[in-house]
Amino acid sequence: MKTQKKSILKKVRVKISHEEFYTFSDWPSKEIDGVEFIAVNKRLPAGNQTQLIHWLRKDSVEYIK
């Protein structure tokens, strides 16, 4: 029996501008020229809204609890 990993909503903040974004633990990341980027949304994801994905450098954000 295969178990699925639960997707966890995480809130991140840009270290310099303090803007807040949302991401999920199972969303893919990209590596460009040796730098890792994570996929984020500006608004809290909801089923009835179209979401625009932004890519932020992983080392420029901090996770908020």
C-alpha positions in Angstrom: 0.0 0.0 0.0 1.4 3.4 -1.0 0.9 6.3 1.2 0.7 9.9 -0.1 2.6 12.7 1.4 0.3 15.4 2.8 0.8 18.8 1.2 1.6 21.5 3.8 0.9 25.2 3.2 3.9 27.3 4.2 4.1 31.1 4.5 7.4 32.8 3.5 8.7 36.3 3.8 11.2 38.0 1.6 14.1 39.0 3.8 14.7 42.5 2.3 11.2 43.8 1.5 9.2 41.7 4.1 6.6 40.8 1.5 4.7 37.7 2.3 3.9 34.8 0.0 2.5 31.3 0.2 3.9 28.0 -1.0 3.2 24.3 -0.6 5.7 21.7 0.6 5.1 19.5 -2.5 5.5 22.3 -5.1 8.5 21.8 -7.4 11.6 24.0 -7.2 13.9 25.0 -10.1 17.7 25.4 -10.2 19.0 28.0 -12.6 22.8 28.6 -12.8 23.3 26.8 -9.5 20.7 28.9 -7.6 17.5 27.3 -6.2 14.2 29.0 -6.8 10.8 28.1 -5.1 7.3 28.5 -6.5 5.1 30.9 -4.5 1.7 32.7 -4.7 1.1 36.2 -3.5 -2.5 35.4 -2.3 -3.6 32.5 0.0 -4.6 29.7 -2.5 -8.3 29.2 -2.9 -10.1 26.8 -5.2 -12.1 29.4 -7.0 -9.3 31.8 -7.8 -6.7 31.7 -10.6 -3.2 31.6 -9.1 -0.2 33.3 -10.6 3.0 31.5 -9.7 6.1 33.6 -8.9 9.6 32.2 -8.5 11.8 33.5 -5.6 15.3 32.6 -4.7 15.2 30.2 -1.9 18.1 31.9 0.0 16.2 35.3 -0.1 13.2 34.1 1.8 12.5 33.0 5.4 9.8 30.6 6.5 7.2 32.0 8.9 5.6 29.7 11.5 
